Amino acid sequence: MQLARDETLVHGLFPLGNRLEPAPWLGRRPCLPDMVPVIGRGDRHQGLWFAFGHGHHGFTLGPVTGRLLAEMMTGETPFTDPSPYAASRFHN
């Protein structure tokens, strides 16, 4: 297992101490097929807005997503074109 091998190497470089959990966590990430988040108005439900699917970059992209969403919700001119993030891109 790669993590076990790397953990041994890291302990030789840094004083990390003992593990907090007995086994590493493994789970699926919320990635969309095109790896682009959905940000914007929900077409089928009045008042519903989307901001999900950031995959491994949610923490990093959260502030800019919040800004874009806030501008869209308040009717301001968005700082960037929001159309690439629309949920409707998945409709056939």
C-alpha positions, -999 to +999 in steps of 0.1 A: +000+000+000+014+033-011+003+052+020+019+028+044+052+031+025+051+068+024+041+071+061+072+052+071+094+076+050+076+107+064+081+097+100+119+097+093+116+134+082+090+149+104+079+143+140+043+136+132+034+115+162+009+087+162-020+083+138-053+099+148-073+072+131-065+035+130-071+033+092-068+058+064-101+073+052-111+065+016-141+078-001-154+092-034-150+128-043-179+149-057-165+152-093-187+158-123-180+142-157-165+173-171-146+182-138-164+216-138-186+226-109-223+235-112-229+271-101-261+290-107-298+290-106-318+257-104-341+257-135-368+235-121-372+250-085-378+287-078-353+301-054-329+271-056-293+279-064-264+254-069-228+255-059-214+219-059-191+196-078-158+213-070-141+179-066-108+182-049-108+220-051-138+230-030-118+246-003-098+266-027-127+276-050-152+283-023-146+320-020-147+327-057-178+305-061-194+324-032-187+357-050-200+345-083-231+331-068-238+363-047-234+385-078-258+362-097-284+361-069-284+399-064-285+408-101-251+423-102-230+419-133-209+387-126-171+392-127-169+362-151-193+345-175-213+320-154-226+300-184-199+273-184-211+264-149-248+261-156-265+228-147-282+229-181-250+219-198-259+183-190-293+185-206-296+168-240 
